[in-house]
Amino acid sequence: MKGILFLCTGNSCRSQMAEGFARELAPEGVVVHSAGIEPQGVNPRARAAMDEAGIDISRQTSKDVDAVPGSEIDTVVTLCGDAAERCPAFPGDVERLHWPLRDPATASGSEAEVERVFREVRDEIAARVRSLFAAA
């Protein structure tokens, strides 16, 4: 694997968390990106959930998929159905993976309930990123 892109619709929660974990866990030399089909800015709750896990994503920004250098990517992970359906083509032999994860930004309830959803999704992403790089 030379480069990985985590793709979601808004690039605000799931793909940002995945980028943060990947930057910590990827083998040396693997380029890590996240992007969105319709970028919406990084969700403050995603930042908080990642801070709790000891990973700072405060410098990450929400980016449009068109801004990602396609020549660097050989693995694309979509984290929502919309991104999977609308994922653009990338040059070369690109492996595509789909992780259909709940969107924590749509969680409702008390603040504690919403934070719980962010933590659950964060932990699921962490496990999947660990597994992805363990297999690499």
C-alpha positions as CSV (number, residue, x, y, z in Angstrom):
1,M,0.0,0.0,0.0
2,K,1.4,3.4,-1.0
3,G,-1.5,5.7,-0.3
4,I,-4.9,5.5,1.3
5,L,-8.0,7.7,1.0
6,F,-10.8,7.6,3.5
7,L,-13.9,8.9,1.8
8,C,-17.2,10.1,3.2
9,T,-19.9,12.5,2.0
10,G,-19.0,15.4,4.3
11,N,-15.5,14.6,5.5
12,S,-16.5,15.8,8.9
13,C,-16.6,12.7,11.2
14,R,-15.9,9.2,10.1
15,S,-13.3,9.9,7.5
16,Q,-11.6,12.4,9.7
17,M,-11.3,9.9,12.5
18,A,-10.0,7.2,10.1
19,E,-7.4,9.6,8.8
20,G,-6.3,10.4,12.4
21,F,-5.9,6.7,13.3
22,A,-4.2,5.9,10.0
23,R,-1.7,8.6,10.5
24,E,-0.8,7.0,13.8
25,L,-0.9,3.4,12.6
26,A,0.2,3.3,8.9
27,P,3.5,1.8,8.0
28,E,6.2,4.3,7.3
29,G,5.9,5.7,3.8
30,V,2.1,5.2,3.4
31,V,0.4,8.5,2.4
32,V,-2.9,9.1,4.2
33,H,-5.7,11.3,3.1
34,S,-9.4,11.8,3.9
35,A,-11.9,13.7,1.7
36,G,-15.5,14.2,1.1
37,I,-17.9,14.3,-1.9
38,E,-19.4,17.5,-0.3
39,P,-16.9,18.6,2.4
40,Q,-18.6,20.3,5.4
41,G,-15.8,21.0,7.9
42,V,-14.5,18.9,10.8
43,N,-17.1,18.1,13.4
44,P,-16.0,19.4,16.9
45,R,-17.4,16.2,18.5
46,A,-15.1,14.1,16.3
47,R,-12.2,16.2,17.4
48,A,-13.2,15.7,21.1
49,A,-13.7,11.9,20.6
50,M,-10.3,11.6,19.1
51,D,-8.7,13.7,21.8
52,E,-10.1,11.2,24.3
53,A,-8.2,8.5,22.3
54,G,-5.0,10.5,22.4
55,I,-5.0,11.5,18.8
56,D,-5.1,15.1,17.8
57,I,-6.9,15.8,14.6
58,S,-7.2,19.6,15.2
59,R,-5.0,20.4,12.2
60,Q,-6.9,18.2,9.8
61,T,-9.2,20.0,7.4
62,S,-12.3,18.9,5.5
63,K,-11.3,18.5,1.8
64,D,-13.0,17.9,-1.5
65,V,-12.1,14.5,-3.1
66,D,-11.0,16.4,-6.2
67,A,-8.2,18.0,-4.2
68,V,-6.6,14.6,-3.4
69,P,-3.7,13.6,-5.7
70,G,-5.1,10.5,-7.3
71,S,-1.7,9.3,-8.3
72,E,-0.8,8.8,-4.6
73,I,-3.8,6.5,-3.9
74,D,-4.0,2.8,-4.3
75,T,-6.6,2.1,-1.6
76,V,-9.9,3.9,-1.1
77,V,-12.1,3.2,1.9
78,T,-15.6,4.5,1.7
79,L,-17.3,5.0,5.1
80,C,-20.9,5.7,4.0
81,G,-23.2,4.5,1.3
82,D,-23.4,7.8,-0.5
83,A,-19.6,8.0,-0.9
84,A,-19.5,4.4,-2.1
85,E,-22.0,5.1,-4.8
86,R,-20.4,8.5,-5.8
87,C,-16.8,7.6,-5.5
88,P,-14.8,8.9,-8.4
89,A,-12.5,6.8,-10.5
90,F,-8.8,6.9,-9.6
91,P,-5.9,6.0,-12.0
92,G,-4.3,2.7,-11.9
93,D,-5.1,-0.4,-9.9
94,V,-7.0,0.9,-6.8
95,E,-8.4,-1.4,-4.1
96,R,-11.8,-0.3,-2.9
97,L,-13.1,-1.2,0.6
98,H,-16.4,-0.2,2.1
99,W,-17.0,0.2,5.8
100,P,-20.7,1.0,6.3
101,L,-20.5,2.8,9.6
102,R,-23.2,4.8,11.4
103,D,-22.9,8.5,11.0
104,P,-22.4,9.9,14.5
105,A,-23.3,13.4,13.3
106,T,-26.9,12.2,13.0
107,A,-27.0,10.9,16.5
108,S,-29.8,12.3,18.7
109,G,-30.6,12.4,22.4
110,S,-28.8,13.9,25.4
111,E,-25.3,15.1,25.1
112,A,-24.1,12.0,26.8
113,E,-26.0,9.8,24.4
114,V,-24.5,11.6,21.3
115,E,-21.0,11.4,22.8
116,R,-21.5,7.7,23.3
117,V,-22.3,7.3,19.6
118,F,-19.2,9.2,18.6
119,R,-17.1,7.0,20.9
120,E,-18.6,3.8,19.5
121,V,-18.0,4.8,15.9
122,R,-14.5,6.0,16.8
123,D,-13.7,2.7,18.4
124,E,-15.0,0.7,15.5
125,I,-12.9,2.8,13.1
126,A,-9.8,2.3,15.3
127,A,-10.3,-1.5,15.2
128,R,-10.8,-1.5,11.4
129,V,-7.8,0.7,10.7
130,R,-5.6,-1.5,13.0
131,S,-6.9,-4.6,11.1
132,L,-6.3,-3.0,7.7
133,F,-2.7,-2.2,8.5
134,A,-2.0,-5.5,10.3
135,A,-2.9,-7.2,7.0
136,A,-0.7,-4.9,4.9
